[in-house]
Amino acid sequence: MSSTAIRRGALGAAGVVGFVALLEAAGRLGIIDRDVLPYVSTVLATAAELAADGGFHRHVLATLGACAAGLLIAFAVAVPAGLLLGTVPVVERSVRPLVEFLRPIPSVSLIPLAMFLFVDSADAKTSLIVYTCCWPLLINTLYGLADVDPLAKDTLRGFGFGEPAVALRVSLPSAAPFIATGVRIAVGVTLIVAVSVEIVAPGGGGIGAYLVEAGSANRVDRVLAAVVWSGLLGLAASLLFAAGERRLFHWHTARTGEAV
């Protein structure tokens, strides 16, 4: 790990510690009403308790399982679709208006529709995760295909390879770093969508269902502790995928850095 990365990590950790200390001081000084929000130290202690709570573990696994399943399905759908749109201009021009219409629709606004279409709340949750993850994967695949060196494709065609072979041997490998970025972006939104659906339809379990249970019991400390764990899980997933992306495609990162 480089000294720059260590310095950035240290600064980030210092910022988090400073923010937590500021909130704790605000509570102790009465700036934040303790009857409304508990001390940060209380929330952190409750979060530590949840780390050993088997019931909370099951909720976390329910959320992460839906996120993983939805992400895998979205990858299997969006990447081939992006490859088709990126290599067949007629299809891209025909489908682009539909893509631009559907892409800005917030996934959360489709929760009622998903609940109507799927009796099982787990299926509704997975379907919305798939819908949400498809867009960054599809768009980044298209961006990656647009960045492919035309000379490399022409060279392969010159050796007698057809368009499918060119797409699989040149276009897709060249677009892989962009697809990896799409996966990382998708990972960041899966947890948001999953927890949102679980709050509206808590029957299938999950972190959102736990938030509803804790809120119904007036345990604000548990609500905030579960939120803390949600943030930590999202952060860990983002860092993990970012590290994997840098390791697998370090050549692409270096090239981008040189261009900048």
N, C-alpha and C positions, 0 to 999 in steps of 0.2 A: 504494500500500500504506500502510495506516494505521500510526501510531506504535505502537499496541498490538500489531499483528501483527508489526512489526519487533522489538519488545521480547520478545515470546513466542518468536520464531524465534531471537533471540540467546541467550535463556535456555536454550532447548532445545539449541542447538549447544554452549553452555558445559557443559551437563550431560553430553552425549555425550563431549566432549573430556576432561572430568574423570574420567568412568568409564573411558575408554580409558587415561588416564594412571595411574589407580589400578591397573588390571590389569597394566600394564607394570611399574610399581614392585613389585607383588606378585611378578612373575616374576623380576625382577632381584634382589630380596631373598631369593629362595628360598622364599617362602611358597607359591608354586605350583611344583610339580616340573616342571622343563623337560623331563624325559623323558616326562612325561604330556601336558603342553600346551606348545606353543611360545610364545615371546614374542608379545605383541600386534603389535609392530612387524614381526615375521616374517610373521604372518598378513596384515597390511595390505600388505606388500610382495608377497606371493604373490597377493593379490587384485588388485593393480595389474598383475601379470603376466598374470592371467587375462583382464584387460580387452583384451589384445592377442592372446589365444589363439583362433585360428579354431575349434578343436575345441570349446572351451567355448562359443563363440558359437552353434554349431549346437545344443548342448544347451539353451541359454537360449531359442533360437527355437522349439525343439520344445515346451518348457514353455509359453511365452507363446502360441504358436499354439493349443495345446489349451485354454488358459484363455480366449482370445478366442472360439473356436468354441463352447465350452460356455456361455459367458456370453450369446452371441447367441441360441443355441437356447433357453436358459432364459428369456430375455426374451420371445421369440416365443411361448413356451408359457405362462409364468406370468402375464403381464400380461393377455392375453385371458381366462385362467381366472379371475383376480381380478376382472376386469370383469363376468364372468358371475355369479360368486358374490356380488359386491357389489350387483348390480342385480336379481337374481332370488332373493328370500328363500327360496323353497322349495328351490332347488338348494343354497343356502348351508347351510340346516339339515340337508339330507341328506348333504352332503359334509363338513361341519365335524368330525364325530367321526373320520373317516378322516384328515383333515388333522392333527388334534391327536394322532393315534396315530403317524403317520409322521414328523412334524416333529422330535420329539426324538431320533430314531434317528441316532447319529453316522455320518457318511458313511464314516469310516475303517473302521467295523465291517462295511461292505458290500463292501469290496475283494475278499474271497474270492468272494462271490457274483458280482460284476462280472467277475472273472477266469474264472469258470465259464461265464457267459453269453456272453462275448465272447472269441473266439479271439485277436483282435488287441488287444494291451495298450493301444494308442492309443485304440481304441474304448471300452475299459473306463474309461480315464482320462476321456475326454470325457463318458461317460454319468454318471459320479460327479460331475463338475463341474456338469453340468446338474441333477442331483438336488439338489446342495447349494445352487446359486444360485436354484433355483425358490422355496425357502421365504422368504428375505428379500424377494424380488420379489413373491410372492403376498401375504404378510402386509402389506407396506407398501402394496400396491395396495388391499387391503381397508380398511386404516386411512385411506387417502386418500379413498376413496369414502364412508366413514362421516363424514368431515369436510366433505363438500360442503354448501353452503348449501341447505336445502330450498326456500327462497323462489325461488332461481334456477331450480331444477327445476320448481317449480309455475308459474313465469312462462312457461317454455318450453312446458309442457303447455297452458297457457291459450291459446297461439297456435296450438294444434293439432298440435304435434309429438308423435310417438309415443315410446315408451320407448327404442328404439334411438338415435333422434336425440338425446334428452336425455342418454343415456349418452355419446355421442360428442362432443356439443357443450358439455356442462356438466360431467358427472361426470369424464370422463377428463382434460380440461385442468386441472380443479381438483385432481385427484389426482396430477398430474405431479410436483410437488415431492416427494411421498412416494415415488413410484416411483423418482425420481432417488436418494433416500436408500437405497432398497433396492438399486439398482445399486451404489452406493458400498460398502455392506455386503457385497454379493456379491463384489465385486472383492477385498475383503480376505481372503475365504476360498478363492477359486479357487486361489491359489498353494499354500496349505496342502494342499489335496486333491490337486492335480496332483503335487507333489513326493512326497507320501505314496505315491501309486500307483506313481510311478516308482521309488521305493526297493524296493517289493515286486516290481514287474515292470519291471526296467530295460531290457528288450529294445527298447522303442520310443524310447530316448534321453530326454533331459531333464536338468534339474538334479539330480533324484533319482538318475538313472542315473550321473551324474558323481560324486555323493557315494559311491555304491557302489563305483565304480572306484577313486576316491582312497582309500577306506577299505581296499579289498583290497590296495592297494599300500602300506599303512601310511603314507600321506602325510596326517598329521593337519592340517598347515598348509593343504593344498589343500581338505580337508573344511571346515575353518573358514572359509577364504576363500570357498568356494562358498556357505556359509551367510550370510556377510556380504553377498554379492551378492544372495542371495534376499531378505534383509531390506531392502536398498536398493531392489530392484525393487518389493517390496510397498509400501514407504513412498512411492516415487515415484508409483505408481499411485493410492494413496490420496489423496495431495496433489493430483494432477492432477484426479481426479474431484471432490474436494471443492471445488477452485477453480472447475471448470466448473459445479458445482451452485450455488455462490454467485453466479456471474455470470449464469446463466440464470434463477435464481429468487431474485434479490436481494429482490424484493418480499415473498416468503414468509418469508425470513430476518428481514427488518425487522419483519414483523408478529409473528413468533414472539418476537423480542426485546422488542417492546413489551408483549406479553402477559406475559412473564416479569417 
